[in-house]
Amino acid sequence: MSKVRVGLIGSGFIAAVHVRAFRRVYGVAVDVRTVISLDDNVADFAHRFAIPNSGRDWRAILNDPEIDVVDICTPPDLHAEMVIACMRAGKHVICEKPFTGYFGRPGDATPVGTKVAKSVMYQRVMEEMETTCAAIRASDRLFCYAECWVYAPAVAKAAEIIRASGDKVLFIRAENGHSGSHAAHAANWSLSGGGALIRQGCHPLTGVLYLKGVEAAARGERITVTDVTCDVGLIAPTLTPQQRTYLQAHPVDVEDWGVLSVTFSDATKATVFASDMVMGGLRNLLEAHTTGGAVYANIAPNTNVVAYLTDESRLGDVYINEKLDRKTGWQFVCVDEEGIRGFTGEMQDFMECVSLGRQPVCGLDLAYDTIKVHYAGYQAAEEGRRISL
Ligand SMILES: NC(=O)c1ccc[n+]([C@@H]2O[C@H](COP(=O)([O-])OP(=O)(O)OC[C@H]3O[C@@H](n4cnc5c(N)ncnc54)[C@H](O)[C@@H]3O)[C@@H](O)[C@H]2O)c1
């Protein structure tokens, strides 16, 4: 394919990140042709990124012969419906995290997050994923799961070391934390399919599953998740307005703290931590401990540039890091955010896949397994017991 033509659904936070990443793809000509969004900013967004077309009806993209790939950058409750429709329309699909979730069905008591049993959610999300996966498998188009952690250079290096060494990964400890999401959908289970545990924890969990998959492939083995335990918490509502000054979390029926413990079929372990109660900027960290040593993948913060800053008024638009409440004091400055967090790498892979017809590094299996483990985790937390997969 001489040129890959992309249609974007969504003009919010991550859509802008994706467009900037598309602009950096090399070796494949990428043309972002259209952006569809319900936001009033959609025409401005198109103008800002020199995208020739914009609109409000995402279904218009399905019959657009000028679109090869649809990039889904909408809230999670819309992912499955959009993936199925795009696949059936013959489009390649890029889907943001999480792949899907349980958002409620007609007749459910509300709010879904506190009224529907997690065992029911787990069963239903598995049923719904079968439908989505069947549509993907029935298509000859590519499904690309936009989990940036898999492509973050630090995680990619950990994968390279694990692959080359053939070492056994004994346990992985991984974390995604910050002070709360900007997105309106983050507060409600019916839009996000869960709280911090899935919204943030899906990043480190997919990173863990990816690295265990790399390890298994290096030795010609198959390693699967056998058991999950989990705990979740809801801390923000216990705080006074003054105690919430620097926290952005406003959960309605979702958790703002969670920890997931995973046991693999080779008896090894992983813990995944996620929280909206973390200050000091984004924390995206993964430690893999192996029979040959240890690898610490510090996506953020890292010490690439450490600065001590005294006067914020003189820093202008200088970007320091995501989710910071100030720019002064000692700062871990994020350099090349799109690159270091994996967005550049994922779009490079996806565009090469579409152009050359190969499968992406991050595809359907990782998307599916992540959701399965998360919902088993939610059931484990609610019932206070270990869930076997
Ligand atoms: N990889 C990452 O690090 C990362 C970071 C943030 C968000 N995300 C994911 O990206 C997705 C979007 O999150 P966000 O933070 O950009 O949210 P956002 O609220 O900033 O943007 C959502 C966009 O979806 C559009 N939208 C909603 N319903 C629509 C519809 N029916 N038709 C067309 N457009 C519609 C909105 O108009 C908006 O432009 C979520 O799945 C989220 O989990 C990923």
The ligand as a MOL file (V3000), in Angstrom:
LIG
                    3D

  0  0  0     0  0            999 V3000
M  V30 BEGIN CTAB
M  V30 COUNTS 44 48 0 0 0
M  V30 BEGIN ATOM
M  V30 1 N -2.7850 5.3050 26.0230 0
M  V30 2 C -2.9360 6.2310 26.9360 0
M  V30 3 O -2.0010 6.5780 27.6560 0
M  V30 4 C -4.2740 6.8870 27.0970 0
M  V30 5 C -4.3710 8.1150 27.7600 0
M  V30 6 C -5.6280 8.6950 27.8590 0
M  V30 7 C -6.7400 8.0860 27.3290 0
M  V30 8 N -6.6200 6.8710 26.7030 0 CHG=1
M  V30 9 C -7.8160 6.1860 26.1590 0
M  V30 10 O -8.2540 6.9230 25.0290 0
M  V30 11 C -9.6770 6.8950 24.9590 0
M  V30 12 C -10.1840 8.3390 24.9460 0
M  V30 13 O -9.7410 8.9840 26.1170 0
M  V30 14 P -9.4720 10.5720 26.1240 0
M  V30 15 O -8.7170 10.8340 27.3700 0
M  V30 16 O -8.9070 11.0330 24.8300 0 CHG=-1
M  V30 17 O -10.9640 11.1010 26.3100 0
M  V30 18 P -11.5490 12.5290 25.9110 0
M  V30 19 O -12.7700 12.6950 26.7220 0
M  V30 20 O -10.4670 13.5700 25.9970 0
M  V30 21 O -11.9420 12.3560 24.3630 0
M  V30 22 C -12.9530 11.4780 23.9520 0
M  V30 23 C -13.3780 11.8500 22.5300 0
M  V30 24 O -14.3420 10.8990 22.0580 0
M  V30 25 C -15.3470 11.6150 21.3430 0
M  V30 26 N -16.5910 10.8670 21.2980 0
M  V30 27 C -17.3250 10.4080 22.3240 0
M  V30 28 N -18.4290 9.7870 21.8630 0
M  V30 29 C -18.3740 9.8560 20.5170 0
M  V30 30 C -19.2180 9.4130 19.4650 0
M  V30 31 N -20.3520 8.7260 19.7100 0
M  V30 32 N -18.8720 9.6920 18.1960 0
M  V30 33 C -17.7200 10.3680 17.9180 0
M  V30 34 N -16.8720 10.8040 18.8670 0
M  V30 35 C -17.2020 10.5520 20.1530 0
M  V30 36 C -15.5160 12.9040 22.1330 0
M  V30 37 O -16.1890 13.8510 21.3450 0
M  V30 38 C -14.0520 13.2170 22.4440 0
M  V30 39 O -13.4680 13.9310 21.3790 0
M  V30 40 C -10.1550 6.0750 26.1500 0
M  V30 41 O -10.3770 4.7470 25.7550 0
M  V30 42 C -8.9920 6.1450 27.1040 0
M  V30 43 O -8.9110 4.9990 27.9580 0
M  V30 44 C -5.4090 6.2920 26.5580 0
M  V30 END ATOM
M  V30 BEGIN BOND
M  V30 1 1 1 2
M  V30 2 2 2 3
M  V30 3 1 2 4
M  V30 4 1 4 5
M  V30 5 2 4 44
M  V30 6 2 5 6
M  V30 7 1 6 7
M  V30 8 2 7 8
M  V30 9 1 8 9
M  V30 10 1 8 44
M  V30 11 1 9 10
M  V30 12 1 9 42
M  V30 13 1 10 11
M  V30 14 1 11 12
M  V30 15 1 11 40
M  V30 16 1 12 13
M  V30 17 1 13 14
M  V30 18 2 14 15
M  V30 19 1 14 16
M  V30 20 1 14 17
M  V30 21 1 17 18
M  V30 22 2 18 19
M  V30 23 1 18 20
M  V30 24 1 18 21
M  V30 25 1 21 22
M  V30 26 1 22 23
M  V30 27 1 23 24
M  V30 28 1 23 38
M  V30 29 1 24 25
M  V30 30 1 25 26
M  V30 31 1 25 36
M  V30 32 1 26 27
M  V30 33 1 26 35
M  V30 34 2 27 28
M  V30 35 1 28 29
M  V30 36 1 29 30
M  V30 37 2 29 35
M  V30 38 1 30 31
M  V30 39 2 30 32
M  V30 40 1 32 33
M  V30 41 2 33 34
M  V30 42 1 34 35
M  V30 43 1 36 37
M  V30 44 1 36 38
M  V30 45 1 38 39
M  V30 46 1 40 41
M  V30 47 1 40 42
M  V30 48 1 42 43
M  V30 END BOND
M  V30 END CTAB
M  END
